[in-house]
Amino acid sequence: MNFLCILEVFLILYPLSTNTIRCYKCEATNECKTINNDVSSKNYYHSSDNVEIIECEYYCWKSVSLGNVYRGCARKRCAISHTAGTFSSSVCCGTDYCNGINRINISMSGGDSKIPSFLTESLAQCDPEMYELIRKEKQRQIRGLEMIASENFTSRGVLETLGSCLTNKYSEGYPGVRYYGGNEIIDQIETLTQKRALVAFGLDENEWGVNVQPLSGCPANFAVYSALLEPHSRIMGLDLPDGGHLSHGYATPTKKISFTSVYFENMPYKVNTQTGLIDYEELARTAKLFRPKIIIAGISCYSRNLEYDKFRQICDDVGAILLADMAHVSGLVAAKVVADPFAYADIVTTTTHKSLRGPRAAMIFYRKGPKRPQVTNKTDNSVQMYDYEKKINEAIFPGLQGGPHNNAIGAIAVALKQVASDEFKTYAQQVVKNAKQLVATLQEKGYTFVSGGTDTHLALLDLRPLGLDGAKVERVLEVAAITVNKNTCPGDKSALKPSGIRFGTPALTTRGFKENDIIQVAIFIDRAVQIARNVNESNPNQTVKDFKANMKLDQYAQKLDELKEEIETFAAKFPMPGYESI
């Protein structure tokens, strides 16, 4: 009877168990040797070669015969046998399993110990209902055209890190100064993330530092305000209807919408209503009157490069800190395809999941070292140092957050490694090319875009010339499997019934879309908008609720069904990163 048959008998009698073993791997021979508890045994195997300790997963069987304990590996039998008295100090290692492929595999069995089965089951096994919902969402993403400017499809490496054991660890504090034990590896991960962040944006560690613990973009911005301002200090940011962000401060005549406006005094700056471009001259005049402590150069729906040099001059004139919020464009900044805020800003914040294509998290970059010369009320010539690091770190922890999300921090590091690659630079260039192509194709069909075009990854379609609003067109596009978001245009009074649709190309570009593909996407968009016009013309004064109901009438529903089928067939041809099923 051959060995496999014998092994089969043993497996029936003694079920396989999964264990973690420690071996020495010799680089010269690519061979693993087992070790005892005494680490000095390494010299017994390869004293003259480079040797490293690794862990491998193996499946073992055992039997007892004539006082001896025999152990073997499922792939390769080991020539190791010991009496029962010394068995516990020995392990078995086969070359098949210890070739460096599986480096760290954690034991899922613990001898006689038992844990609930759902702790080791897959999601599909332990919660089929949730698994099915996630699977459906995955299919929706694959079969549709995701064009929300703030969304992207992240890599499998990022997803694996997010779902790793890093989520188990609590680590209040910062590397080297934690309030919990067991953070040696977590410290290494956070430090690695910080180093990769500086490398990705070409920053000198003597001039810039970075905090990678913020949970998302709004908390990151609020941490900066909390660190550097007193309550009710003055802030200036781009007005929300003109392309700004809620976290930069926003209030209506009757209500302070953003908590930034609740705790600080906010004065928005605006775009020129004729050009759709930021009016820097008006910003300079307003800043001299308002005297803000911080001016924010940041956007959520402004499609042109920000002129950071002008922001810098305005800040210097009034003694303000320049905060650049590059959340939308950070991936494009790293690839050097849009304007770079680091040459002018004092603080730079960013999310990590938009054009950077990482997890849902954020980073705060801050200047270090001697301050740059600037116009202030001080007359002395002494060298002043930036004091942002301590204030910002303390604002994050313990000021606004507790333990950081270590799985997200690790995933940021994975994304930043990808950002530093030539492939990512090519990707970022294509993102901008695709956005420009989308605008050009739709303009040829008579559509109007705020500011007349784009320099970045996004574009804002103005629907007012068509007699439509963003809420209605968003719904038609959604039914047709094109995902966008309604957005205010300059001059709008309501964010619930805005005049625009914001398009973005990062997600489609991740799937491999090029200019010719975007032309087809523009054709799909045009067909959907024409259906929206037909529904709207039946009753131009109908509410959004009535509009959605009328969409279901046969003459419109049939056209939408046909368009959706075409779009899903088209989209399914393009690959999707991440896991295959979820």
C-alpha positions in Angstrom: 0.0 0.0 0.0 1.5 3.3 -1.0 1.9 6.3 1.4 -1.1 8.2 0.1 -3.4 5.2 0.9 -1.9 4.9 4.4 -2.4 8.6 4.8 -6.0 8.3 3.8 -6.6 5.7 6.4 -5.0 7.9 9.0 -7.1 10.8 8.0 -10.3 8.8 8.5 -9.2 7.8 11.9 -7.5 11.0 12.9 -9.1 14.1 11.3 -6.8 16.8 10.0 -6.1 19.8 12.2 -4.5 23.1 11.2 -1.6 24.3 13.2 1.0 27.0 13.1 4.6 25.9 13.3 7.9 27.7 13.4 10.7 26.8 11.0 14.0 28.1 9.8 14.1 28.9 6.1 17.5 28.8 4.4 17.8 31.3 1.6 20.5 29.3 -0.1 18.5 26.1 -0.4 14.9 27.5 0.0 14.4 24.7 2.5 12.7 24.8 5.8 14.0 23.0 8.9 12.1 22.5 12.1 13.2 24.0 15.4 12.7 23.1 19.0 11.9 25.6 21.7 15.7 26.2 22.0 16.4 28.9 19.3 20.1 27.9 19.3 19.1 24.9 17.2 19.2 27.2 14.1 23.0 26.8 14.1 22.6 23.0 13.8 20.9 23.3 10.4 22.6 26.1 8.4 25.3 27.8 10.4 26.9 29.5 7.4 23.7 30.6 5.5 21.3 33.4 5.9 18.4 32.0 7.9 15.1 33.5 8.9 12.3 32.4 11.2 9.0 32.0 9.4 5.6 30.4 10.3 3.8 28.0 8.0 0.4 26.3 8.0 0.4 22.6 7.7 -2.0 19.7 8.1 -0.8 16.9 10.4 -1.8 13.5 11.4 -0.5 11.4 14.3 -0.7 7.9 15.6 0.7 6.1 18.6 2.5 2.8 18.2 4.7 0.9 20.6 5.3 3.9 22.8 6.3 6.1 19.9 4.5 9.1 18.5 4.7 9.5 14.7 3.8 12.8 13.0 3.5 13.6 9.4 2.5 16.3 7.0 -0.3 15.8 4.5 1.9 16.7 1.6 5.2 15.1 2.8 5.9 12.6 5.5 8.5 13.7 8.1 11.2 11.4 9.2 10.7 12.5 12.8 9.6 10.3 15.7 9.9 10.8 19.4 8.8 9.0 22.4 5.7 10.3 24.1 7.8 12.0 26.7 9.6 14.4 24.3 6.9 14.7 21.7 5.5 18.1 22.9 8.8 19.9 22.2 9.0 18.9 18.6 7.3 20.0 15.4 7.1 18.7 11.9 7.9 20.7 8.8 7.7 19.7 5.2 9.4 21.6 2.4 6.2 21.6 0.4 4.6 23.8 3.0 7.5 25.9 4.1 8.7 27.4 0.8 7.9 31.0 1.7 4.5 31.1 -0.1 2.4 31.0 3.1 4.4 33.2 5.5 2.0 33.9 8.4 -0.9 31.5 8.8 -2.8 31.6 12.1 -3.9 28.4 13.8 -7.7 28.0 13.7 -7.7 25.1 16.1 -6.7 25.0 19.7 -6.5 21.4 20.7 -9.4 20.6 23.0 -10.6 24.2 23.1 -13.8 25.1 21.4 -15.2 28.4 20.1 -18.5 29.2 18.4 -18.5 28.1 14.8 -19.6 31.6 13.6 -16.2 33.0 14.7 -14.4 31.0 12.0 -17.1 30.7 9.3 -17.1 32.8 6.2 -19.7 35.6 5.9 -21.7 33.5 3.4 -21.9 30.8 6.1 -22.5 32.8 9.2 -24.8 35.5 7.8 -26.2 34.6 4.3 -28.6 37.6 4.4 -25.8 40.1 4.7 -23.7 38.3 2.3 -26.4 38.4 -0.3 -27.0 42.1 0.2 -23.3 42.8 -0.3 -23.2 40.5 -3.3 -26.1 42.4 -4.9 -24.3 45.7 -4.3 -21.2 44.3 -5.9 -23.3 43.3 -8.9 -24.8 46.8 -9.1 -21.4 48.4 -9.2 -20.2 46.0 -11.9 -23.2 46.3 -14.1 -23.6 50.1 -13.8 -21.6 53.2 -14.5 -20.4 54.8 -11.3 -19.8 58.5 -11.9 -20.0 60.1 -8.5 -16.9 62.2 -8.3 -16.1 61.3 -4.7 -16.2 57.5 -5.3 -13.7 55.0 -6.6 -13.1 51.3 -6.7 -10.2 50.3 -4.3 -7.8 47.5 -4.8 -8.0 44.0 -3.3 -5.0 44.7 -1.2 -6.8 47.6 0.4 -9.9 45.5 1.0 -7.9 42.7 2.5 -6.2 45.1 4.9 -9.5 46.6 5.9 -10.8 43.1 6.7 -7.7 42.0 8.5 -6.9 41.4 12.2 -5.8 45.0 12.5 -9.4 45.8 13.3 -9.0 43.9 16.6 -6.3 46.2 18.1 -6.9 49.2 20.3 -4.1 51.8 20.2 -4.9 55.1 21.7 -2.0 57.5 21.3 0.8 57.6 18.8 3.8 55.4 17.8 6.0 54.9 20.9 3.5 56.6 23.2 0.4 54.4 23.6 -2.1 53.9 26.4 -2.4 50.2 25.6 0.1 47.3 25.4 0.7 45.1 22.4 1.2 47.9 19.9 4.7 47.1 18.6 3.4 46.0 15.2 0.7 48.7 15.1 3.4 51.3 15.7 5.4 50.0 12.7 2.3 50.1 10.5 1.4 53.7 11.5 5.0 54.8 11.0 5.2 53.1 7.6 1.9 54.8 6.6 3.4 58.2 7.5 6.6 57.6 5.6 4.6 56.5 2.5 2.4 59.5 2.7 5.4 61.9 2.5 7.0 59.8 -0.3 3.7 59.8 -2.3 3.6 63.6 -2.4 7.3 64.2 -2.6 7.7 65.9 0.7 10.8 66.4 2.9 10.3 64.9 6.4 12.2 67.9 7.8 9.6 70.3 6.4 6.4 68.3 6.6 4.7 65.9 9.1 1.5 64.0 8.7 -1.2 62.6 11.0 -2.9 59.5 9.5 -5.4 58.8 12.3 -8.4 61.0 11.2 -11.5 58.9 10.6 -12.6 60.9 7.6 -12.4 64.3 5.9 -14.8 66.4 8.0 -13.2 65.2 11.3 -9.8 66.0 9.8 -10.9 69.6 8.9 -12.6 70.1 12.3 -9.4 68.9 14.0 -7.4 71.6 12.3 -9.9 74.3 13.3 -9.9 73.0 16.9 -6.1 72.8 17.0 -5.4 76.3 15.7 -8.4 78.4 16.5 -10.4 79.7 19.5 -14.2 79.3 19.5 -15.8 81.9 17.2 -12.6 82.6 15.4 -13.1 83.6 11.7 -12.8 81.3 8.7 -13.3 81.8 5.0 -14.1 79.0 2.6 -15.7 78.6 -0.8 -19.5 78.9 -0.6 -21.3 75.6 -0.8 -23.5 76.5 -3.8 -20.4 77.7 -5.6 -18.5 74.4 -5.2 -17.4 74.4 -1.6 -17.8 71.8 1.1 -20.0 71.7 4.2 -17.0 71.3 6.5 -15.6 74.7 5.3 -18.6 76.4 7.0 -22.1 76.9 5.6 -25.1 78.7 6.8 -28.4 79.9 5.3 -30.0 83.2 6.4 -32.0 81.3 9.0 -29.9 78.4 10.1 -26.2 77.4 10.6 -26.1 74.2 8.6 -22.5 73.1 9.3 -21.1 72.7 12.8 -18.1 74.6 11.5 -20.5 77.6 11.3 -21.9 76.9 14.7 -18.5 77.0 16.5 -16.7 79.4 14.3 -17.6 82.6 12.4 -17.7 81.9 8.7 -17.6 84.3 5.7 -17.8 82.5 2.3 -16.0 83.6 -0.8 -17.7 83.0 -4.2 -17.2 82.5 -7.9 -17.9 85.0 -10.6 -21.4 84.1 -11.8 -20.5 84.8 -15.4 -17.3 82.7 -15.6 -17.9 80.2 -12.9 -14.4 80.9 -11.7 -13.3 81.9 -8.2 -13.2 85.7 -7.9 -9.8 86.1 -6.3 -9.9 89.9 -6.3 -13.2 89.9 -4.4 -11.7 87.3 -2.0 -8.8 89.6 -1.3 -11.0 92.6 -0.6 -13.3 90.5 1.7 -10.4 89.0 3.6 -9.0 92.5 4.4 -12.3 93.4 5.9 -13.2 90.1 7.6 -9.6 89.3 8.8 -10.0 85.5 9.0 -7.6 83.3 11.0 -7.8 80.6 8.4 -8.6 80.7 4.6 -9.5 77.3 3.1 -8.5 76.5 -0.5 -10.7 73.5 -1.1 -13.6 72.3 -3.1 -16.3 69.6 -3.5 -17.6 70.7 -6.9 -15.2 73.1 -8.6 -13.7 71.8 -11.7 -10.8 74.1 -12.2 -7.3 74.2 -10.8 -7.0 76.3 -7.6 -4.5 79.1 -7.9 -2.7 78.5 -4.6 -0.2 81.3 -5.2 -3.0 83.8 -5.1 -4.4 82.2 -1.9 -0.9 82.4 -0.4 -0.6 86.1 -1.1 -4.0 86.9 0.3 -3.2 84.9 3.5 0.1 86.7 3.9 -1.6 90.1 3.5 -4.0 89.4 6.4 -1.8 87.1 8.5 -4.1 84.1 7.9 -3.2 80.4 7.9 -3.7 78.7 4.5 -5.5 75.4 4.8 -5.7 73.4 1.5 -8.3 70.7 1.5 -7.3 68.5 -1.5 -9.7 65.7 -0.6 -11.0 65.4 -4.2 -7.8 65.9 -6.1 -5.1 64.3 -3.8 -4.5 61.4 -6.2 -4.1 63.9 -9.1 -1.8 66.0 -6.9 0.4 63.0 -6.2 0.6 62.2 -9.9 1.4 65.9 -10.6 -1.5 66.3 -13.1 -3.1 69.2 -11.2 -1.9 72.2 -9.2 0.1 71.3 -6.1 -0.9 72.9 -2.8 2.2 71.9 -0.8 4.3 74.7 -2.3 2.0 77.3 -0.7 -0.1 75.9 2.1 0.6 75.7 5.8 -1.8 72.8 6.4 -3.1 70.2 3.8 -6.0 67.8 4.5 -7.2 65.0 2.4 -9.5 62.0 2.4 -8.0 58.8 1.1 -10.8 57.2 -0.8 -11.5 59.5 -3.8 -8.9 60.0 -6.5 -6.3 58.5 -4.1 -8.2 55.2 -4.4 -7.7 54.1 -0.8 -9.9 53.3 2.2 -12.5 55.6 3.9 -10.1 57.7 6.0 -8.2 61.0 6.0 -4.8 62.6 6.6 -3.5 65.9 7.9 -0.2 67.3 6.6 1.4 70.1 8.5 4.5 72.2 8.1 7.5 71.8 10.4 10.7 73.8 10.9 11.3 77.6 10.4 8.3 79.6 9.2 8.3 81.1 5.7 8.6 84.9 5.6 5.2 86.6 5.5 3.5 89.9 6.1 2.5 90.1 9.8 2.2 92.8 12.5 5.4 91.6 14.0 8.5 93.7 13.5 11.2 91.5 15.0 13.6 89.5 12.8 13.8 86.4 15.0 13.3 83.0 13.4 9.8 81.6 14.1 9.1 77.9 14.1 5.9 76.2 13.0 4.0 74.9 16.0 1.3 72.8 14.2 2.5 69.3 15.0 1.7 69.1 18.7 -1.5 71.0 18.4 -2.9 68.9 15.6 -1.9 65.6 17.1 -3.5 66.6 20.4 -6.7 67.8 18.6 -7.0 64.3 17.0 -6.2 62.5 20.2 -7.3 63.0 22.9 -9.3 66.0 21.6 -11.7 64.5 19.1 -11.0 60.8 18.7 -10.2 57.8 20.9 -8.4 54.8 19.4 -7.6 55.0 15.7 -8.9 52.6 13.1 -5.8 50.6 12.6 -7.2 48.6 9.7 -7.9 51.8 7.8 -4.4 53.1 8.6 -2.8 50.0 7.2 -5.0 50.2 4.1 -3.9 53.8 3.6 -0.3 52.5 3.5 -1.2 49.9 0.9 -3.0 52.5 -1.3 0.0 55.0 -0.9 2.4 52.3 -2.1 0.2 52.0 -5.3 0.1 55.8 -5.6 3.9 56.0 -5.8 3.9 53.7 -8.8 4.2 54.6 -12.5 0.9 52.8 -13.1 -0.9 55.2 -10.8 0.5 58.2 -12.6 -0.8 56.9 -15.9 -4.1 56.2 -14.2 -4.4 59.8 -12.9 -3.5 61.2 -16.3 -6.3 59.1 -17.8 -8.8 60.3 -15.2 -8.3 63.9 -16.4 -8.4 62.9 -20.1 -11.6 61.1 -19.5 -13.2 64.0 -17.7 -12.2 66.4 -20.5 -13.6 64.0 -23.1 -16.9 63.7 -21.3 -17.3 67.4 -21.2 -16.3 67.8 -24.9 -18.7 65.2 -26.1 -21.7 66.6 -24.2 -20.8 70.1 -25.2 -21.0 69.0 -28.8 -24.5 67.9 -28.1 -25.4 71.3 -26.7 -24.9 70.8 -23.0 -23.6 73.6 -20.7 -21.0 73.1 -18.0 -20.2 75.5 -15.1 -16.9 77.3 -15.8 -17.0 75.9 -19.4 -15.1 72.7 -18.8 -12.7 71.0 -16.4 -9.0 70.7 -15.4 -9.6 67.8 -13.0 -11.6 64.6 -12.5 -15.1 66.2 -12.2 -17.5 68.4 -14.2 -20.7 70.2 -13.2 -23.5 70.0 -15.8 -25.9 73.0 -15.6 -29.4 71.8 -16.4 -31.1 75.2 -16.2 -31.0 75.8 -20.0 -33.0 72.5 -20.4 -35.6 73.5 -17.9 -34.7 70.6 -15.6 -33.3 70.2 -12.1 -30.7 67.8 -10.7 -33.1 65.8 -8.6 -35.1 64.7 -11.6 -32.2 63.9 -13.9 -30.3 62.1 -11.1 -33.3 59.7 -10.7 -33.6 59.0 -14.4 -29.9 58.3 -14.7 -30.1 56.0 -11.6 -32.9 54.0 -13.1 -30.8 53.6 -16.3 -27.8 52.3 -14.2 -25.7 55.5 -14.2 -24.9 56.7 -10.7 -24.4 60.5 -10.2 -25.3 63.1 -7.7 -27.4 66.2 -8.0 -25.4 69.3 -7.1 -25.9 73.0 -6.7 -24.8 75.4 -9.4 -23.7 79.0 -8.6 -26.8 81.0 -7.8 -28.9 78.1 -6.5 -31.0 78.6 -3.4 -31.8 75.0 -2.5 -29.5 72.0 -2.1 -32.5 69.7 -2.3 -33.6 70.9 -5.7 -30.3 72.0 -7.3 -29.7 72.9 -10.9 -26.8 70.7 -11.6 -25.4 67.1 -12.0 -21.9 66.4 -10.9 -20.0 63.9 -12.9 -16.7 62.2 -12.0 -14.4 59.8 -13.9 -12.1 58.2 -11.2 -14.2 55.0 -10.8 -14.7 54.3 -14.5 -11.0 55.0 -15.2 -10.1 52.4 -12.5 -12.1 49.9 -14.6 -10.1 50.7 -17.7 -12.3 53.2 -19.5 -10.5 55.3 -22.1 -11.6 58.3 -24.2 -13.6 56.2 -26.8 -15.4 54.5 -24.0 -16.3 57.8 -22.4 -17.8 59.0 -25.7 -20.2 56.1 -25.5 -20.9 56.9 -21.9 -21.8 60.5 -22.9 -24.2 59.1 -25.5 -25.9 57.1 -22.8 -26.1 60.2 -20.6 -27.7 62.2 -23.5 -30.3 59.6 -24.1 -31.2 59.5 -20.4 -31.5 63.3 -20.2 -33.7 63.4 -23.3 -36.1 60.9 -21.5 -36.1 63.2 -18.5 -37.0 66.1 -20.7 -39.9 64.2 -22.2 -41.2 63.3 -18.8 -40.8 66.8 -17.5 -42.5 68.4 -20.6 -45.7 66.5 -19.9 -46.1 68.8 -16.8 -43.2 71.3 -16.3 -44.5 72.3 -12.9 -44.7 68.8 -11.5 -43.0 68.0 -8.2 -40.1 65.6 -8.0 -42.4 63.0 -6.4 -44.9 63.3 -9.3 -42.0 63.2 -11.8 -40.8 59.9 -10.4 -44.3 58.5 -10.6 -44.7 59.6 -14.2 -41.4 58.0 -15.1 -43.1 54.6 -14.6 -45.6 55.3 -17.4 -45.2 52.8 -20.2 -44.0 55.2 -22.8 -41.1 56.2 -20.6 -40.5 53.0 -18.6 -39.9 51.0 -21.8 -37.3 53.4 -23.1 -35.5 53.4 -19.7 -35.6 49.6 -19.5 -34.0 49.4 -23.0 -31.4 51.9 -22.1 -30.5 50.2 -18.8 -30.1 46.9 -20.6 -27.7 48.5 -23.1 -25.7 50.2 -20.3 -25.4 47.0 -18.2 -24.2 45.0 -21.2 -21.7 47.7 -22.0 -20.4 48.1 -18.4 -20.1 44.3 -17.7 -17.3 44.1 -20.3 -14.9 46.1 -18.0 -13.0 44.5 -15.2 -13.6 45.3 -11.5 -10.9 45.4 -8.8 -11.3 43.8 -5.4 -12.9 40.4 -4.6 -14.8 38.5 -7.3 -18.0 38.0 -5.3 -18.2 40.8 -2.8 
